[in-house]
Amino acid sequence: MSDLQTRPQEERVPAEPLGAAGSPRREVLPARRVPLGGVRGVEVERTLPQRDVPTVGAWCFVDRYGPSTAPMRVLPHPHTGLQTVTWPLSGPIRHRDSTGSDVVVRPGELDLMTAGRGVSHSEVADDGAELAGVQLWIALPEEVRHQAPRFEQHRDLPVLEGPASSGVVMVGRLGDRESPALVHTRALAAEVSLRPGTTVLPLDPRDEHAVLLLTGDAGDLDVDGAPLRPPGTPAGLLHLGTGRAELALEARAPVRVLLLGGEPFREDLLMWWNVVARTHEEVVEAREQWQARSSRFGVVAGHGDDRIPAPPLPGVRLLPRGRRA
Ligand code: MN
């Protein structure tokens, strides 16, 4: 998926302060509604990045969409410096990319595209299909962010079963289950379907964690003894900080959540449009190379010359944003 805001603002993501481990917190990071383009295009709820909390572990972008029958036709667009995770909740999506991939991803399956120094891809669904899902980005650390792009699809992910829940480990390790998806920092993503009752999940207390409601009613879920969010507050991502060795999820009716986690990301990031970089100059170069159809981003077969042009850069140098929380 692409960030299709017509005038995206830069997102400067400062490094986590060292020594932050061991500090649980509890804050609902509010979702913003962002149109993904097109005449009746999909609208997404974006909960990362946030001005004050730009990342959870290396997770730097969290979009949830649907259910909707709005058409999804995201033409070729570039990425750098990140991995994209596509996790449909309903509706198949056809993914094509410049590494030669042409696959359909369905609910329960994971697409993981590692952009490295540059990749391009498209995502298209059949008109009229009911679509829902999440699109996540993982920031790549310095030592691998210039590597060649690659793509993986995983159809047989490890599952968790408990008396009141079942889950799928999409990325990383949860308890004794580990996803085969290749990531470059300690990161966790798991979908957990809860039935009435309490489920206690083991966490790595060194890591930050966050919970996003995927389906069901927020009022039916308590997280560590308190409501997922206070009654009457808008939807968002519940950020739990670090320092938790387990997480108690108590459901009063069926709900499905996404659990995200990971080691706090130590590097400054500069995010603009679909580019995760470190400096203003890198962003300018990536934009110019996409516009010039540079080989850096390859070609997505099957779209002719159709592609998403880069939006204009802000008229000012991309400036840092402070982390205040
Ligand atoms: Mn994309």
Boltz pocket constraint, residues with backbone or C-beta under 6 A from the ligand:
constraints:
  - pocket:
      binder: B
      contacts: [[A, 1], [A, 2], [A, 3], [A, 77], [A, 78], [A, 79], [A, 84], [A, 121], [A, 274]]
      max_distance: 6.0
